[in-house]
Amino acid sequence: MAKTLASLAGGRRAKGRIGWLVREARAQGTVEYALTLVALMAMVSALALLWRAGEDGVFARLAEEAASHALGGTGPIDIALF
């Protein structure tokens, strides 16, 4: 009594169409997995670069260069810039 999906869809010709749909679904899953993996690797790489820049003191140098006392101002000018 149990009928297969192919027999319900029209016999032998439907088997080819169903097989095509299954292959297409598998291919789509592979592409989605690859895109997710690339995005994850990009995030990990970006975090590694930020970590490395923090260890090398890049952020500290940038903050020091941006500080008002690096301009050599004195008195009210230095206070106003701070």
Secondary structure, DSSP 8 states (H G I E B T S, - for coil): ----HHHHHTSHHHHHHHHHHHHHHHHHHHHHHHHHHHHHHHHHHHHHHHHHHHHHTHHHHHHHHHSGGGGT--THHHHHH-
